[in-house]
Amino acid sequence: MEKIKIKVSGITYSQVKQGAYALVLEQENGPYRIPVVVGVAEAQAIAVKIEDIIPPRPMTHDVMASIAHGFGISLDEVFIYKFDEGIFLSELHLSNDERQIVVDSRTSDAIALALRTGAPIYTTREVVEQTGFIIPESAEKKRESASDEPRELRLSKLAIEELEKMLGECVEREEYERAAEIKAVIDEKRKQKSE
């Protein structure tokens, strides 16, 4: 069976399911995008890692990764092996010095762990063909140019010190999506200062 390497491209509000998010996976060196609907908690767990936000206390996936590391267990890969009745089926491929095991996992949890451990994520040609889509080049350029939302523009008018205070408050309240937005603005301001 051919395995196709994919990576996390981003998270957005789900257009299909209210109160959920769409995790967008991207074929490495290929044109396909795969949307995976995830809940709010799972989206936060993934967004925190994507944006390199350090919460005041470890999240569940951080604890799981620490336990595995402490016992010498490595996550070798995440494999999204099937799409059945609207659900992606995934497994964790784990190993230590003595043995290898495969553990069934929710796709959102598997990806949150892969992001924390640096493990690669794979899927099958069948899953890509069944669930993937190709963004036309013109739509991709339009999406990139429309990324400056009014909310971000308002944030860009604030000083870095004010933004850092807001970031801390958001992390304390566990508002990780908003924290990710603020951190992106801070990073951009710092980048502009250093140029």
N, C-alpha and C positions, 0 to 999 in steps of 0.2 A: 504494500500500500504506500502510495506517494504521500509524504508529509510536506506541507507547505508552511513555511515560517511566517508568522504574523507578529505584529506589535501593536501596542495601544496607541491610537492616534489622538483620542480625546474623549470627552464626555459632554453630552448635550441633553437638553430636555427631550423626553420621548414624545414624538408626534403621534405615537400609536396608543400609548397607555398613560392615562392621566395619573399624576403623582409619582411617576417613574422617570428614569433617565435612560438614555441610550449610550452605551459604551461603544465607541467606534474602534474597531480593529482594522488594521491596514495590512494588506499583503506586502511582505518585504520584497522590494524590487519588482513589484507588480501593480496592476491598476485597481485591484479589487478592494472594497471597503465592506466590512461586515458589521451591522448594528446588532448589539446584544442588549436587550432590555434588562435593567437592573433596578433594584429598589434604592431608596434614599440612603440607607445605612451603607449599602455596598458601594454606591457612587461616592459617598464621602470617604470611605476607606481607600478607594482607588485615587480619588482626586487629591487627598492628602499626600500620597506618595508621588504622584505625577508632579505636583507643585512643590515638592520638598518642604512641606510644612511639618514642623515637629510639634505634635500636640503635647500638652503639659503632662499627660499620663499616656502610657503605651496603649494603642488600640489592640483589639483582639488579634488581628493578623500580625502585628508586631510581636505580640507574646508568642504566637504559634511559631513564627520564624526564629525567635530567640530560643525556644525550647528545642526545636529541631537542631539548631546550631550547637546548643549545649550538649546534646546527646550524640553529636557527630553524624547527624542525618542531613543529607543534602537533597534539595529539590532539583532533580536533573532536568526535568521539563514538565510543562503543562501540555496536555494533548486534548484538544476539543475534537472528539472523534465522531460525533453524530448530531444531527438536528432532527428531532422527532416531536411532532405535534406542537410546534412552537417553542420547544425547549432545547437548548444546547446541552449536550452531555459531555462532561469532561472528566479527566482523571489526572492525578498527580503521580509522576514517576519519581519515586524516592529511593535513596540508597545510602548505605553506610559501608564500612570496610568488608562486612560479611555477607550482605544480601541486598537484593533489590526487591521493591514491592510497588504495586500499583494500587492507588486508593481512589475510589469514586469521590467526586467533589462537585459542588455547584460551580459553574463557570466563573461567576463573579468572585467567589472566594479563591479559586485557583489563580485567577489573574492578579488579585490583590497580593497573594503570596509570591507569585512570580516577580512582581514589581519590587518586592522587598528583598528578594534573594538574588535577583539578576538572572533567574532561570529563563530559558527560551520558551516561547509559546508556539505550538504547532496546531495545524488542523489538516483536514483531508481535502482533496480536490472536490469530492462530492459535496462537502459542507460549503466550500467556496462557491461552487456552481449553484447550489440550492438557495443560499442566503445572501451571497455577495452582490454588489452592484458596482458599476464603474461611474465615477463622477466625470462628466464631460469637462474638457479642459476649460471651456468658457465659464462653466459654473464654478469650477475651482477658483479661478481668478476673481470672479465676482464675490465669492464667499470670503476670500482673503481680503479684498478691499472693503468689505462691509464689516470687518471685525471690530472697528471702533464704535462701540455702542455708546449712547449718551451717558450711561452710568459710569463707564470708564473715563469718559471725557471729564466728568465732574471730579472723579478721583484724581485725575492728572493735574488738576489745579491746586491740590493740597500739597503741603510740604512733606518731605520724607518723614520727619518726626511725627507729624499728625497721622500719616498713614501707618507708621509702625505701631502707634498707640491703638489705632483702629484694628490692626491685624491681631495684636495681643488680645483685645477684647473679643474678637470673633473666635479665636482659638479657644479662649476660656468658655465661651458659650457653645462651643462645638459647631459653629457655623462655618464649616470648612469650605464650602463653595464660595462664599463671600470672601473668606480669608484668601482663597486662591486668586480671586480677582484683584484684591488689594496687593498681594505679593507680586503679581505680574506687573502692576503699575510701579511698585517700588523698584523692582528689578530694571524696568525700562528707564526710570529716572536715574538710577545709579549708572546704567550703561551710558546714558547721554552725558552725565557729568564727567565720566572717565574719558570720553572721546575728545 
